[in-house]
Structure formats: C-alpha cells, structure tokens
C-alpha cells in the first residue's frame, strides 16, 4: 500500500447547544489536529439526528464528521480533548485505507455548476449511442 491511511472521526455533540457553539467545536478540533502536524481533509456538520438509544439522557445529537491524515499520533490527542469536553457525548475514530475522500462543497454556486455539467454529460450524443453487446463483437470481428 503506497497511499498513506487517513482517519475519520465522527463525534456527537449535545443537541441543546447553539449553532455558534457547534462552529466553535468544529474550529477547536480542527486546530488541535493542525497543531499536532496533521492535514485536515474535511470537516462536515451532518446535522441533528435521533440517536439509536439514549446517551446521557439525550435522545438526539448533532453529528459531525472530521477527516484527517497524519501519522496516527494525533488520534490520542484529539480523543483526549473530546473526552474532556462536556458537549461531546460520543466519538469514534476509524482508520481508512484507499483513496482520499473528496471534500464536499458547501456553496450553492458550485453545486449548481456541478449539476449543470452532469446534465450536459447525460445529454451528450456520445452517451446516448448504445450498441448491443452482440453488435460490438461483430464490429470487432470485421475490423480484424
């Protein structure tokens, strides 16, 4: 494996904290990773969701996903900070192998441009021409 592994940390914040506080947590944990010499690949707030079972008498939680790449030493530092925080009710870090995740765009302009290019690809004549498998084999035989 030539590619370095990356890590995904999913953590759940208490549902009763304000949105500004959630943003502070996002920045706080990203800064902890940067200080430990880690590349922060992506940080996403997944929103408030119902928990499968009550945790500390909470039935809902605010899910946040944090993707980072480093030597692995940063995980202990990050999880210690989360363990000491009263706002984090659960966290889990998973080591991932393979291609790096693509960061999600948050601006509506970029999403609009992306959907336009996808629609153009679908409408292009190259994609509309479909040759059945039997005819492809016949054409390949004729060329030989």
Secondary structure, DSSP 8 states (H G I E B T S, - for coil): --S--EEEEEEEEETTS-HHHHHHHHHHHHHHHHHTT-EEEEEEEEEEEEEEEEETTEEEEEEEEEEEESSSTHHHHHHHHHHH-SSEEEEEEEEE-SS--------HHHHHHHHHHHHHHHHSHHHH----HHHHHHHHHHH-
